[in-house]
Amino acid sequence: MNWLVFTYSLPLGKNSSIRVSLWRRLKRIGAVSPKSSVFILPDQDDCLESFQWMAQEIQQSKGEALVMKVERFEGLSEKQVIAFFHAARKKDYDELLPDVKTLQKDIRKAKSQDQKDLDRLEKLRKRFAEITIVDFFRSPTAESIKELLDDIEAELHPGAKKALDIPALNIRNYKGRVWVTRPRPYVDRLACIWLIRRFIDAKAVIRYSDTPKQNELSFDMKEAVFGHRGNLCSFEVIMRSFGLEEDGIKALAELIHEIDLRDGRYHRPAIEGIELVLKGWRQSDISDAELESRGLLFFDGLHVALAGEKN
């Protein structure tokens, strides 16, 4: 694979606060440094942009900066370079782990749900999400932390256990059907429509009504065939029912879940921007059909981008 290399120097005597600020930013974007003053990131567009902005700021401070793309490092295998990233992220996860274990111990000792515990879980989820954003190569430590956080959530939210018991369905039995949901579709319903049309039945008929007819497949409405279950939104229920759990869809499900349920389970920087766009559509004088059309294109783009994060 290709890599981005960033190196810089500042004039002697330059304010130390600039150096500290640069070091913090390099850490925040997930860069690793196998040698002094040399920083590495995978060759991704967002990583390149981060390095370019930093280079510009250094040059404006009368320093020198260089951003390079390289195919390999002499004396370092790709596996060894990735090991630097794993070690850096393990350090981040290890700093988080004691707080996670302390929360788990506290709630088991109390044997009851407390709002303060929910707030603590939300903060830990946020810290975990901030690390995963720059965990470019899926540190093995991440999964164990996630399992602990999920266990804590299951204890604080009894509905989480119920959500796991979703029977598998055969997609072939759900083609050529009419799907119905409430008018003025918003985040969960728009995402469900996208999932239905892109992965279940491209020719599915979507009808908007508060009252389903016999044999119609209702979703995200009262007593729906596919509605909220436990602490899962309707999108997650459909996703799990049909085994549609590739990385891009699962990442999209986290966004939909948080915007729809606001339970602090997932934290992604994109959430606020996505929600703002969808709110603007809902407040505009456009038809349900137009909302659906825009939603399909919007979630197409999100899916491609989120799937790319895992590659």
RODO-2510 file (C-alpha; in nm, 4 decimals, decimal comma):
residues 311
     n   res          X          Y          Z
     1     m     0,0000     0,0000     0,0000
     2     n     0,1002     0,3655    -0,0296
     3     w     0,1868     0,5969     0,2567
     4     l     0,1966     0,9675     0,3310
     5     v     0,5095     1,1047     0,4939
     6     f     0,5229     1,4405     0,6675
     7     t     0,8331     1,6113     0,7981
     8     y     0,8888     1,9653     0,9157
     9     s     1,1233     2,2038     1,0950
    10     l     1,0657     2,5359     1,2689
    11     p     1,3162     2,8218     1,3153
    12     l     1,5244     2,8047     1,6306
    13     g     1,3691     2,9968     1,9146
    14     k     1,0196     2,9653     1,7701
    15     n     0,7467     2,9742     2,0338
    16     s     0,7320     2,6335     2,2052
    17     s     0,3502     2,6515     2,2084
    18     i     0,3525     2,6069     1,8296
    19     r     0,5591     2,2898     1,8618
    20     v     0,3288     2,1524     2,1321
    21     s     0,0224     2,2377     1,9219
    22     l     0,1662     2,0568     1,6196
    23     w     0,2519     1,7510     1,8263
    24     r    -0,1011     1,7358     1,9662
    25     r    -0,2570     1,7691     1,6231
    26     l    -0,0353     1,4965     1,4798
    27     k    -0,1449     1,2684     1,7628
    28     r    -0,5115     1,3631     1,7126
    29     i    -0,5053     1,2719     1,3423
    30     g    -0,3419     0,9368     1,4222
    31     a     0,0040     0,9944     1,2730
    32     v     0,2890     0,7716     1,3932
    33     s     0,6580     0,8580     1,4075
    34     p     0,9062     0,5726     1,3548
    35     k     1,1899     0,8276     1,3555
    36     s     1,2295     1,1770     1,4935
    37     s     1,0500     1,4477     1,2903
    38     v     0,9084     1,1921     1,0447
    39     f     0,5345     1,1216     1,0614
    40     i     0,3323     0,8658     0,8679
    41     l    -0,0316     0,8207     0,7737
    42     p    -0,1985     0,5859     0,5236
    43     d    -0,2535     0,7362     0,1794
    44     q    -0,6113     0,8578     0,2198
    45     d    -0,7651     1,1830     0,1010
    46     d    -0,8539     1,3107     0,4476
    47     c    -0,5077     1,2237     0,5802
    48     l    -0,3440     1,4065     0,2910
    49     e    -0,5572     1,7138     0,3538
    50     s    -0,4604     1,7138     0,7222
    51     f    -0,0901     1,7048     0,6384
    52     q    -0,1299     1,9738     0,3720
    53     w    -0,3026     2,2144     0,6108
    54     m    -0,0326     2,1605     0,8714
    55     a     0,2386     2,2158     0,6119
    56     q     0,0789     2,5450     0,5092
    57     e     0,0624     2,6664     0,8688
    58     i     0,4267     2,5736     0,9304
    59     q     0,5354     2,7602     0,6186
    60     q     0,3383     3,0656     0,7326
    61     s     0,5382     3,0488     1,0558
    62     k     0,8621     3,0696     0,8519
    63     g     0,9279     2,6983     0,8929
    64     e     0,9750     2,4238     0,6360
    65     a     0,7437     2,1294     0,5726
    66     l     0,7328     1,8482     0,3216
    67     v     0,4516     1,6053     0,2386
    68     m     0,5417     1,2988     0,0325
    69     k     0,3703     0,9901    -0,1018
    70     v     0,5806     0,6734    -0,0874
    71     e     0,5182     0,3140    -0,1879
    72     r     0,7458     0,1533     0,0693
    73     f     1,0119     0,2246     0,3289
    74     e     1,3654     0,0930     0,2965
    75     g     1,4295    -0,1369     0,5912
    76     l     1,0647    -0,1431     0,7035
    77     s     0,8061    -0,3906     0,5795
    78     e     0,4405    -0,2961     0,5466
    79     k     0,3666    -0,5226     0,8425
    80     q     0,6202    -0,3366     1,0550
    81     v     0,4731     0,0027     0,9628
    82     i     0,1234    -0,1152     1,0519
    83     a     0,2653    -0,2401     1,3826
    84     f     0,3554     0,1221     1,4688
    85     f    -0,0116     0,2179     1,4232
    86     h    -0,1293    -0,0784     1,6304
    87     a     0,1090     0,0145     1,9115
    88     a    -0,0058     0,3779     1,9111
    89     r    -0,3724     0,2866     1,9210
    90     k    -0,3147     0,0199     2,1862
    91     k    -0,1702     0,2915     2,4079
    92     d    -0,4850     0,5006     2,3509
    93     y    -0,7157     0,2068     2,4231
    94     d    -0,5148     0,1075     2,7306
    95     e    -0,5666     0,4571     2,8728
    96     l    -0,9417     0,4108     2,8278
    97     l    -0,9659     0,0559     2,9638
    98     p    -0,9416     0,1312     3,3420
    99     d    -1,2347     0,3738     3,3227
   100     v    -1,4421     0,1174     3,1336
   101     k    -1,3701    -0,1532     3,3903
   102     t    -1,4427     0,0851     3,6774
   103     l    -1,7849     0,1690     3,5332
   104     q    -1,8647    -0,1982     3,4832
   105     k    -1,7669    -0,2729     3,8432
   106     d    -1,9740     0,0181     3,9761
   107     i    -2,2977    -0,0766     3,7989
   108     r    -2,2678    -0,4416     3,9010
   109     k    -2,2157    -0,3362     4,2593
   110     a    -2,5124    -0,0987     4,2518
   111     k    -2,7385    -0,3472     4,0679
   112     s    -2,9558    -0,0619     3,9442
   113     q    -2,9601     0,1899     3,6608
   114     d    -2,8485     0,5425     3,7405
   115     q    -2,8457     0,8457     3,5094
   116     k    -2,4891     0,9208     3,6136
   117     d    -2,3853     0,5759     3,4908
   118     l    -2,5570     0,6396     3,1581
   119     d    -2,3687     0,9696     3,1288
   120     r    -2,0409     0,7958     3,2088
   121     l    -2,1099     0,5330     2,9434
   122     e    -2,1841     0,8048     2,6881
   123     k    -1,8532     0,9770     2,7623
   124     l    -1,6642     0,6487     2,7336
   125     r    -1,8381     0,5726     2,4032
   126     k    -1,7319     0,9147     2,2776
   127     r    -1,3699     0,8615     2,3780
   128     f    -1,3753     0,5175     2,2170
   129     a    -1,5186     0,6619     1,8946
   130     e    -1,2498     0,9298     1,8827
   131     i    -0,9832     0,6585     1,8925
   132     t    -1,1512     0,4386     1,6320
   133     i    -1,1589     0,7272     1,3850
   134     v    -0,7783     0,7125     1,3639
   135     d    -0,7538     0,3360     1,4166
   136     f    -0,6767     0,2876     1,0487
   137     f    -0,5783    -0,0786     1,0750
   138     r    -0,8274    -0,2115     1,3311
   139     s    -0,6168    -0,2614     1,6391
   140     p    -0,6914    -0,6004     1,8007
   141     t    -0,7458    -0,4156     2,1295
   142     a    -1,0468    -0,2274     1,9909
   143     e    -1,2763    -0,5297     1,9812
   144     s    -1,2227    -0,6184     2,3462
   145     i    -1,3023    -0,2595     2,4523
   146     k    -1,6140    -0,2589     2,2340
   147     e    -1,7331    -0,5856     2,3878
   148     l    -1,6936    -0,4405     2,7375
   149     l    -1,8879    -0,1273     2,6413
   150     d    -2,1620    -0,3403     2,4842
   151     d    -2,1810    -0,5544     2,7986
   152     i    -2,2199    -0,2413     3,0103
   153     e    -2,4921    -0,1126     2,7814
   154     a    -2,6755    -0,4445     2,8013
   155     e    -2,6792    -0,4113     3,1803
   156     l    -2,7942    -0,0488     3,1707
   157     h    -3,0432    -0,1047     2,8871
   158     p    -3,2346    -0,4330     2,9288
   159     g    -3,3753    -0,3853     2,5796
   160     a    -3,0303    -0,4475     2,4340
   161     k    -3,0621    -0,8218     2,5061
   162     k    -3,4033    -0,8399     2,3388
   163     a    -3,2578    -0,6737     2,0301
   164     l    -3,0162    -0,9607     1,9791
   165     d    -3,2965    -1,2131     1,9215
   166     i    -3,3965    -1,1233     1,5655
   167     p    -3,4839    -1,4166     1,3354
   168     a    -3,3090    -1,4436     0,9977
   169     l    -3,5317    -1,3878     0,6930
   170     n    -3,4923    -1,4936     0,3306
   171     i    -3,4773    -1,1934     0,0968
   172     r    -3,6397    -1,3928    -0,1858
   173     n    -3,9633    -1,4080     0,0127
   174     y    -3,9771    -1,0280     0,0355
   175     k    -3,9496    -0,9287    -0,3301
   176     g    -4,2442    -0,7878    -0,5238
   177     r    -4,4047    -0,6591    -0,2059
   178     v    -4,5530    -0,3248    -0,1018
   179     w    -4,3753    -0,1526     0,1872
   180     v    -4,5581     0,1146     0,3850
   181     t    -4,4415     0,3777     0,6319
   182     r    -4,5569     0,7100     0,7744
   183     p    -4,5604     1,0220     0,5519
   184     r    -4,2836     1,2840     0,5694
   185     p    -4,0014     1,0283     0,6007
   186     y    -3,7090     1,1342     0,8175
   187     v    -3,3777     0,9714     0,9037
   188     d    -3,4764     0,6161     1,0013
   189     r    -3,7496     0,5817     0,7387
   190     l    -3,5367     0,7317     0,4603
   191     a    -3,2499     0,4998     0,5495
   192     c    -3,4866     0,1997     0,5564
   193     i    -3,6142     0,2900     0,2087
   194     w    -3,2556     0,3086     0,0851
   195     l    -3,1760    -0,0317     0,2380
   196     i    -3,4900    -0,1876     0,0883
   197     r    -3,4317    -0,0505    -0,2621
   198     r    -3,0578    -0,1121    -0,2742
   199     f    -3,0303    -0,4523    -0,1057
   200     i    -3,3709    -0,6210    -0,0807
   201     d    -3,5898    -0,5262    -0,3790
   202     a    -3,4938    -0,2532    -0,6256
   203     k    -3,8486    -0,2506    -0,7613
   204     a    -4,0235    -0,2440    -0,4237
   205     v    -4,3314    -0,0226    -0,4016
   206     i    -4,3068     0,2300    -0,1179
   207     r    -4,6378     0,3692     0,0065
   208     y    -4,6820     0,6494     0,2587
   209     s    -4,9724     0,6115     0,4977
   210     d    -5,0502     0,5914     0,8678
   211     t    -5,2623     0,2809     0,8064
   212     p    -5,1092    -0,0308     0,6464
   213     k    -5,3265    -0,2503     0,4268
   214     q    -5,3430    -0,6275     0,4513
   215     n    -5,0224    -0,8016     0,3308
   216     e    -4,8245    -0,4774     0,3192
   217     l    -4,4887    -0,4714     0,4955
   218     s    -4,4988    -0,1864     0,7451
   219     f    -4,1801    -0,0317     0,8797
   220     d    -4,0896     0,2335     1,1352
   221     m    -4,4437     0,2898     1,2561
   222     k    -4,6679     0,1663     1,5368
   223     e    -4,6911    -0,2157     1,5503
   224     a    -4,4831    -0,2386     1,2339
   225     v    -4,3527    -0,5620     1,0847
   226     f    -4,0111    -0,3964     1,0952
   227     g    -4,0023    -0,1427     1,3762
   228     h    -3,7878    -0,0548     1,6736
   229     r    -3,6852    -0,3581     1,8754
   230     g    -3,5163    -0,3271     2,2109
   231     n    -3,2600    -0,0522     2,1654
   232     l    -3,2388    -0,0926     1,7874
   233     c    -3,3904     0,1458     1,5346
   234     s    -3,5900     0,0148     1,2378
   235     f    -3,2915     0,0359     1,0017
   236     e    -3,0893    -0,1881     1,2342
   237     v    -3,3775    -0,4355     1,2617
   238     i    -3,4103    -0,4688     0,8821
   239     m    -3,0326    -0,4881     0,8463
   240     r    -3,0076    -0,7749     1,0947
   241     s    -3,3204    -0,9526     0,9736
   242     f    -3,1746    -0,9931     0,6254
   243     g    -2,8091    -1,0327     0,7254
   244     l    -2,7076    -0,7066     0,5564
   245     e    -2,4106    -0,6411     0,7816
   246     e    -2,1173    -0,5497     0,5614
   247     d    -1,8925    -0,2750     0,6977
   248     g    -2,0447     0,0193     0,5103
   249     i    -2,4019    -0,0674     0,6121
   250     k    -2,3033    -0,1292     0,9752
   251     a    -2,1229     0,2053     0,9899
   252     l    -2,4282     0,3768     0,8382
   253     a    -2,6479     0,2028     1,0960
   254     e    -2,4470     0,3699     1,3741
   255     l    -2,5208     0,7126     1,2281
   256     i    -2,8915     0,6379     1,1867
   257     h    -2,9149     0,4898     1,5358
   258     e    -2,7650     0,7942     1,7055
   259     i    -2,9665     1,0532     1,5112
   260     d    -3,2889     0,8585     1,5664
   261     l    -3,2482     0,7378     1,9266
   262     r    -2,9998     0,9865     2,0748
   263     d    -2,8854     0,7369     2,3382
   264     g    -2,5162     0,8252     2,3176
   265     r    -2,4189     0,4799     2,1936
   266     y    -2,2279     0,6023     1,8886
   267     h    -2,0211     0,9131     1,8319
   268     r    -1,9153     1,0150     1,4836
   269     p    -1,8177     1,3651     1,3685
   270     a    -2,0502     1,3359     1,0676
   271     i    -2,3667     1,2968     1,2754
   272     e    -2,4420     1,6667     1,3281
   273     g    -2,3917     1,7560     0,9614
   274     i    -2,6076     1,4687     0,8370
   275     e    -2,8831     1,5572     1,0807
   276     l    -2,8743     1,9209     0,9715
   277     v    -2,9206     1,8263     0,6048
   278     l    -3,2109     1,5923     0,6837
   279     k    -3,3785     1,8545     0,9047
   280     g    -3,3549     2,1061     0,6212
   281     w    -3,5281     1,8666     0,3841
   282     r    -3,8026     1,7901     0,6342
   283     q    -3,8715     2,1608     0,6868
   284     s    -3,8790     2,2326     0,3129
   285     d    -4,1953     2,2207     0,1037
   286     i    -4,1059     1,9088    -0,0931
   287     s    -4,3085     1,5924    -0,1528
   288     d    -4,2540     1,2525     0,0069
   289     a    -4,1441     1,1229    -0,3338
   290     e    -3,8797     1,3960    -0,3579
   291     l    -3,7604     1,3234    -0,0039
   292     e    -3,7286     0,9588    -0,1029
   293     s    -3,5376     1,0424    -0,4217
   294     r    -3,2946     1,2698    -0,2392
   295     g    -3,2541     1,0160     0,0409
   296     l    -3,1498     0,7416    -0,2002
   297     l    -2,8717     0,9542    -0,3467
   298     f    -2,7676     1,0889    -0,0079
   299     f    -2,7347     0,7467     0,1523
   300     d    -2,5625     0,6099    -0,1591
   301     g    -2,2875     0,8637    -0,1018
   302     l    -2,2682     0,8018     0,2718
   303     h    -2,2484     0,4262     0,2180
   304     v    -1,9590     0,4541    -0,0269
   305     a    -1,7711     0,6924     0,2022
   306     l    -1,8244     0,4801     0,5134
   307     a    -1,7305     0,1589     0,3345
   308     g    -1,4110     0,3326     0,2236
   309     e    -1,3174     0,4024     0,5862
   310     k    -1,2671     0,0313     0,6414
   311     n    -1,0405    -0,0188     0,3398
***
